[in-house]
Every structure is written in C-alpha cells, then in structure tokens.
Amino acid sequence: MDHKELLEACTSIGFHLLENGGEIYRVEETILRICRAYGAEQVEAFAIPSSIVVTIDYGDGDFITKTRRILRRNTDLDKVDRLNGLSRRICAEKPDYPWVKEQIGRVMSGPVYPFFWKVTATAAISLFFALFFGGNLKDGVFALFAGAAIALLGKWLAGVDANGFFITMLSSGLVAVLAVAAVELGLADHTDKIIIGTLMNLVPGIAITNSMRDIIAGDIIAGMMKMTEAFLAAIGIAAGVTVPLAMLQSFLG
C-alpha cells in the first residue's frame, strides 16, 4: 500500500468500528497496529464518538491526515468482531489495498437480523422484564404488545430522520399512554409494571458502560460525550413518561 491507500484503509476500519459501537481505545489501537505493520514511523489517531482523525508519517517529513465524521451510530457487535478479525489478518499478512477494501465491504454488507426479529426481541424483553419487576401475566402480555409498538414507532421515526432524543421521548410517551389505557380498559392490572418493563428496551446501558470504560482508560472527552448522550436519553425517557401520565391523571382524575 502507498501512503494514501494505507490512510484510507485504516481510517475506514476505524470509522466502521466507531459506527457500530466499538470502544475508543479499540479504534485507536487498531489504527496504530495496522499503520505500523506497513512501516509507518509515526502514527497519530484521535477518536471521539462523533469524529476520527488519523495522521501518518513514514519518516520523510511528508505528513498526511484524514478526518471522518460519524453522523449515526449503532450497536452491531458482530461487525465489530469481524472488523477486529480483519485488522489482525491485515497486520499479519499485509495484503494490498484492493483486497482490504473488498473485505471491508463484505463485512459491512454482511447479514443483519430482519426487522421482524428485532420487533419480536423487543416484545419479548418487555414481557420478561414486566414479569421480573412484579407484574402478573396480564401485565406481561400487554407489555409484549407495547414493546412491539415502540419498535415499530422507532423504525418509522428513524425512517424520517428523527433525532434520537425525540425517538426515545415519543416511544416513552407511547408506552405510558398504552399502559394507562390497558389498565383503564381492564386488559392489565399494573401501569407501573408495564411501563418499567417496556422502557428497559430504551435504557442506554451500553452507552453508560462504554462511557465509564473510556473515562477509566483515560479517554475523558469520549467518555464524557457518551455519558452526556446517556444522560439525555434518560431525560427523554423521564419526560416522555411524565408528561402523558400527568395529563392523563388530570383528565381521568
């Protein structure tokens, strides 16, 4: 690989790692190892959840830098694992750029779970958490339908490019309205159990875990950014539930 091809390859791998939920230290270390495997004398990789900057120098004083912006992030640990395996193979075999580009494309176009299974998983999680938190079978069954409803709503809102904060808030509000309606109609017994069980799908557990890991590892900026995202998600959940409940309580007495 020449300088530009190496820069493009390692930046692309780092970008896709960040995009799919990879930790900051993993992204930076992957870039450093790939570049050094191809003989780069000095490599600087700086990553935060929304951006990645890579600079390479082969010792001739000719620095080249590339920046990529991460606009959307997802959690796909299968892609993270496959990119990790690819980066290790690149370091060991030092293939040419067309091969690396092709393999990155294969990883990113790999199979994903159909939306039907995502809806099913969200519904099942809602059911079991409602039961776990003390709800009865009627609560669990209705939480199952509420979970499917927020999965469908989230899909539709994501399709119109809605902000993640508002997706969380509107999904929480929908859960609150459905739970109150179910209890009022006699379809379920405990509003709180349905709400808590269903909202567990929206709790930013991975974001909180990764933020603490980044902070402990010394990536303070990245950790604080992820912590802020988790905090905003928590505010969205709280606001989305509180406002409809207050309005319904006033209306229903």
Secondary structure, DSSP 8 states (H G I E B T S, - for coil): --HHHHHHHHHHHHHHHHHTT--HHHHHHHHHHHHHHTT-SEEEEEEETTEEEEEEE-SSS--EEEEEE-------HHHHHHHHHHHHHHHHH---HHHHHHHHHHHHTS----HHHHHHHHHHHHHHHHHHTT--HHHHHHHHHHHHHHHHHHHHHHHTT--HHHHHHHHHHHHHHHHHHHHHTTS-S-HHHHHHHHHTTT--HHHHHHHHHHHHTT-HHHHHHHHHHHHHHHHHHHHHHHHHHHHHHHHH-
